[in-house]
Amino acid sequence: MDLERVQNLTDVSEMQKALEKLNAEEIDVDCELNTLLETQASLEDKMITLHRTLPNLQMLHTDSKQLSSMVSFTSTLAENVSSKVRQLDLAKNRVTSCIQRVEDILDLKYCTDGVQQALQNEDYEKAAGHVHRFRSLDENVLRMSEIASEGSSLDTSFRLLHESEDKLRVIVNTKFDASVHSRDVASIERFFKIFPMLGLYEEGLTKFGKYLAAKLSEDADRNLKLALHGIDPEDGRSSVIFADTITKLFEDIAKIVEIHQPLVETYYGAGRLVILVKILQKECDRQTRKLVEEFRNKRDFDLRVQQVQQSLMFHKQPAIEKPDSKDLDVLLSEIVLLNTRTELYLRFLKRRITGDFELAYQDEEKRNEKSSEVDKFIQSCDTSRLMQELIGNYIMMEEYFMREMVLKAVAMDSLDTGSPTSSMVDDSFYIVKKCVRRAMSSSSVDGVCAMLNHACTILEQDFREVLYTRVRAGFPSGFDLTQAYNMVIQQGKSSDTEKAKAQFISTLNNAEVSCDYCKQLKTNLEDEVSKLYTQCSDQSNAKLESCLSDIGACATRFKDVVEFGFSQMTQSVIKPRIKPQIDIFLSTSHNISEDDYTNFEANDPWVQNFIVSLDNMLGSFKDSLTNNNYEMFVSLVTAEITTQLEKSVQKSAFNRLGGLQFDKELRVLVGYLTSVTTWTIRDKFARLTQMATILNLEKVDELLDYWGPNSGPLTWRLTPSEVRQILGLRIDFRTEEIKRLKL
Amino acid sequence: MEDYKYLFKIVLIGEAGVGKTCLVRRFTQGLFPPGQAATIGVDFMIKTVEIEGDKVKLQIWDTAGQEKFRSITQSYYRAAHGLILVYDVCSQRTFDALPQWLTDIDSFANEKVLSYLVGNKIDRGDAREIPTHVGEQFAERYEMKYIETSAKEADNVDKLFLDIASRLTEDARERNRLIPGEDSMNISSNTKSISSCSRCFKF
């Protein structure tokens, strides 16, 4: 509120208001002044204290300056000291390496002296030890210090050592050879251990390998000679003498590897076993070749192969001399044994070499590379090749043997009374199983697969063809009565028909049983494969699996034969026997009076005879057919009855009582058929039963009680038009009423 | 049940070193392994292809060409749906051996087998010894399909296998059409055809 405004005030009330305001302001200002005056004292006190501390601050400043200069001085000092320590350390290191070098030189001197001394004493291990020590020294580094130290002496040492090394090499080589010559096993092993110390890894292993191979060769030659001259035909092992001999060879090699592997690994280090094995394998190849050659000679192998090849090529000509099956059987068993021993041995080698490589190489890639090298070495060695050739011939002969034996089983087929099948099924499947199992025992995956393929061919083609041809000949038709008549008149002819019938039935059974046998064979072989071929690669397993599943698939082919056989039977047995019976139904009136109905109750016009005749027919087959085939037969008979009967019903005329009669007849028939089968037959009769229901109605409208929403659990198998047609068969139903029916 | 509609077995045959394994590797794995070692016995590969919407599984049996494995490899002929007879267009010897292979096919394979004659290694242009038309004529005379391939350059390799797959699929579909659903009255008339093909398929 300024003065000017106050002066300009004209109104009293306003003036008063201004006055009041001014008064209030005055009071406020007074209060403020009072508080300020109150603090004055304390402020003055503080000022006084500050004045007092001022000189102290100046002292602090000088002190700080002093401290700072002291710290920087110390730091410089420390820096100086540490650099000296570093220098000292360097010096110390140099001193150490210097000492090391001096030691090396001393060692060198010691080695030089020691080597000569040891050589003089013929202590070759010691000498080699010195050379080994010397070889570990860095010659160039030592020679650098030559100028500083007693130069010429160092040079002489080196020259001496090099000379000694060369000398030692020559000595070890000659001594080793001499030891081999004198068969001094201890010395051989002694020098074998010295080679690696001189850096002669390859040389040592090669020499040692050659020595072992030579020893192996002697043993193997002796064993083979023994086998060739000592064959005692009475001896149980004489038929597998070659397999036994090759087993001995493989066992010898395995023993050598077993014994020497630790030695090689200790003195030569891991990863070098393969050098030794390769040399041994070379000898093994040589021995195997000799053995296989002798085997081919003594067992007339090539002649047999030739005979089989010729019989395969011209199997229509019986003139060619066939190899004896029994001899072949024995020979095949020996080949299989030869191969399985070889596979076992090669697997052993592979495991050992791979194990050795795994110790030597950590790198995955390097390992894989080495492993595939091992595979290649084993696959391409002569022993493998020889066996591949043998297995090739084996497969051909085994297939021939299997086919010959199956054909023989077929030729010698006989039917035992009481058995639904004839001997050829059991015999043939036994042979097939035997041959495939023998192939399995060879351990050759390709061999097994090939035999599985051949087994399929024989079963699906040769064996099935025999069954198919017999079934195609058909079932001799004819009635029982005429047969009985013939039996009296012409004994011979009738028994021919009987024979043909028996053969047809047994063939049908054979085919049915073969389905099961195929599946069984597959399961059995599968089990065996999973037991014998546990170490197979995935690829081999896939191959085996595929070939095995083909054996199981053979079952379908036999099923076709069964179906074909039954279609033959439907034509020649079922149809001709059902037809006349159904004809009797057709000729029996179903438009009958009360009297007729009661009469029929006592003297059945049709169904009883039909059942007797059916029972006769089914009974005559029941014992001769296998269970499955009998079921199939009944089902076909049933199918025939229902189709024929349906047709006949549609051709007949009914009244109420006739419908009742039909319903009764049908119940008896269904009852009978149910009693002779294990499965439910009612379903097959559903349409006929529904027809009977319709024919049995009181009046047309009654149908609606069963139709549509009223049908309840009943499912109609008849179409509305069929229902109308059946209703039309009732002569007492009016056509208009049937037409009016809403279906 | 595996996820395929048809399964076909294809068997490769021919002299040693004509490139059977390389053809199979090229098709199944897309590789051309240089310095491929000789096949021992029989190799087995699987590849599933799609033919007009249907999954078709091809089981490829790659057989060894060496004589000593003949008795093993021949056992595979009968079950084969497709046979691929391979020769090397740069080697008269492998071409001259073809008649013997055809005799083997005649005696061991199914008569309805689909067979292809393949001239491989066409990438080695200058070294070629058998001109295309000679191979073609030979194939025509023996009623085989003919195709030239290079496993190295992947020329025609896929085409070869896919051609076979689609032809076999077509045949299989055709047969399926001929055989309607089960009809018990018709068993006798259909038996032969059912039996001749039912073994080839897995539904």
HADDOCK unambig.tbl for C-alpha pairs under 7 A between the chains (distance, minus, plus):
assign (segid A and resid 389 and name CA) (segid B and resid 68 and name CA) 5.32 0.50 0.50
assign (segid A and resid 392 and name CA) (segid B and resid 68 and name CA) 5.73 0.50 0.50
assign (segid A and resid 392 and name CA) (segid B and resid 69 and name CA) 5.60 0.50 0.50
assign (segid A and resid 392 and name CA) (segid B and resid 71 and name CA) 5.57 0.50 0.50
assign (segid A and resid 392 and name CA) (segid B and resid 72 and name CA) 6.47 0.50 0.50
assign (segid A and resid 395 and name CA) (segid B and resid 71 and name CA) 6.20 0.50 0.50
assign (segid A and resid 395 and name CA) (segid B and resid 72 and name CA) 6.82 0.50 0.50
assign (segid A and resid 396 and name CA) (segid B and resid 71 and name CA) 5.69 0.50 0.50
assign (segid A and resid 446 and name CA) (segid B and resid 41 and name CA) 5.92 0.50 0.50
assign (segid A and resid 446 and name CA) (segid B and resid 42 and name CA) 6.72 0.50 0.50
assign (segid A and resid 446 and name CA) (segid B and resid 72 and name CA) 6.85 0.50 0.50
assign (segid A and resid 447 and name CA) (segid B and resid 72 and name CA) 6.65 0.50 0.50
assign (segid A and resid 450 and name CA) (segid B and resid 72 and name CA) 5.16 0.50 0.50
assign (segid A and resid 450 and name CA) (segid B and resid 75 and name CA) 5.43 0.50 0.50
assign (segid A and resid 453 and name CA) (segid B and resid 75 and name CA) 5.62 0.50 0.50
assign (segid A and resid 453 and name CA) (segid B and resid 76 and name CA) 6.51 0.50 0.50
assign (segid A and resid 454 and name CA) (segid B and resid 75 and name CA) 5.95 0.50 0.50
assign (segid A and resid 539 and name CA) (segid B and resid 44 and name CA) 6.82 0.50 0.50
assign (segid A and resid 543 and name CA) (segid B and resid 44 and name CA) 6.48 0.50 0.50
assign (segid A and resid 553 and name CA) (segid B and resid 199 and name CA) 6.77 0.50 0.50
assign (segid A and resid 557 and name CA) (segid B and resid 195 and name CA) 6.19 0.50 0.50
assign (segid A and resid 560 and name CA) (segid B and resid 191 and name CA) 6.59 0.50 0.50
assign (segid A and resid 560 and name CA) (segid B and resid 195 and name CA) 6.23 0.50 0.50
assign (segid A and resid 564 and name CA) (segid B and resid 187 and name CA) 6.76 0.50 0.50
assign (segid A and resid 564 and name CA) (segid B and resid 188 and name CA) 5.76 0.50 0.50
assign (segid A and resid 564 and name CA) (segid B and resid 191 and name CA) 6.39 0.50 0.50
assign (segid A and resid 567 and name CA) (segid B and resid 187 and name CA) 6.43 0.50 0.50
assign (segid A and resid 567 and name CA) (segid B and resid 188 and name CA) 5.69 0.50 0.50
